[in-house]
Amino acid sequence: MKLIVNGEALEAKATTLDALLRELDYEGGWLATALNGDVVPAAERAEFRLSDGDRIEILSPMQGG
């Protein structure tokens, strides 16, 4: 399906937000996610089904200053 992830168009096989994170090799409990502008808590990612055209934002902390 076609998705927009962090502003970039991509094709994904994942059907849930949790599966998309694994497909894109995002790991760890420090991620923040949003689906179509709504924050999705980590505990609920496996329940959020993706649809063609969804916009996903994935934020992870970075070191530096």
N, C-alpha and C positions, 0 to 999 in steps of 0.2 A: 504494500500500500504506500501511497505517497504521503509523506509527512514533512513538516517544517520543524527542524530541530535547531535551536539556537540561531534562528534566522536563515538556516541553510536547507534547501530542499533535498530530500533523500528518499530512497525506496527502502522499506523495511519489511521483514517477514513477521515481526512481533505483533501480537494482538493485544497485549497489555503493556502498561507503562513499565512494570517490573521487567518483563521480557525484553522490552526495548533497551533498557539500561544494560542488561546482560549482553544483548546483541551488539551494542556500541562499546562494550568493555568498560563501562563505568562500574566502579566497585566502592564499597565503603559506606559507612553510616553518616558521612559528613556531606552528603549531597542534598541539595534543595531542588525540588521539581515543581513545575507548574504545567498544567494542561489547559490550553485555551484561556490563559490568564488567571486560572484558579490554582492556588497552591494545593499540592497533593502531599499529605503527610506520608512518610516512609512506610508506615504500617498499612496504608491503604493502596499502595501502588499496584499490588497484584490484582486488585479488584477493578481498577480503572481500565476499561476497554478502550482501545484506540479505534478511530475511524479515519477514513481517507480524508486528507486535508487538515488533520489536527495540527495545532501549533504547540510544541513542547519546548520548555526552557529547562535546562539542566545547569545548575550552578554548583561549583565545587570550590573550596577554599584554595588560595594560592599563597605561597610564601613570598616574602619580599616586603618592600616598604616604600 
